[in-house]
Amino acid sequence: MSIEAVGALCFGLVIGWVTYRTLRRSGETVALSNIATVIGAVGGAAVTGLFNSQELFAWYSIGLAGGFFLYLLLAATVLKDVPWLGDGN
């Protein structure tokens, strides 16, 4: 599997997770902030497209997925009692 394929897979995982989470959660402010996050991630990917390098997009996507899932792991373990993370509703 090429780095471009891995990057596209990672990008799809993050966008799919945020979209799923947006559709499953209730509350207008949660949905709006999550949609803004998706737009920001897609916008970042669009910027990498200006450089005509599929490898650059792949590394951006891998970094995006790595940061996303690392934060998710930290929020579920180490930071689970921190009030600014919200209660998950």
Residue pairs with C-beta under 8 A, 6 or more apart in sequence:
2 58
3 55
3 58
3 59
3 62
4 54
4 55
4 57
4 58
5 58
6 58
6 61
6 62
7 54
7 55
7 57
7 58
7 59
7 60
7 61
7 62
8 57
8 58
8 61
9 61
10 61
10 62
10 64
10 65
10 66
11 41
11 45
11 57
11 60
11 61
11 64
11 65
13 65
14 41
14 61
14 64
14 65
14 68
15 38
15 41
15 42
17 68
18 34
18 37
18 38
18 41
19 38
21 34
22 30
22 31
22 34
22 35
22 38
25 31
25 34
25 89
26 89
27 89
41 64
44 60
44 64
45 57
45 60
45 61
48 56
48 57
48 60
49 57
75 85
79 85
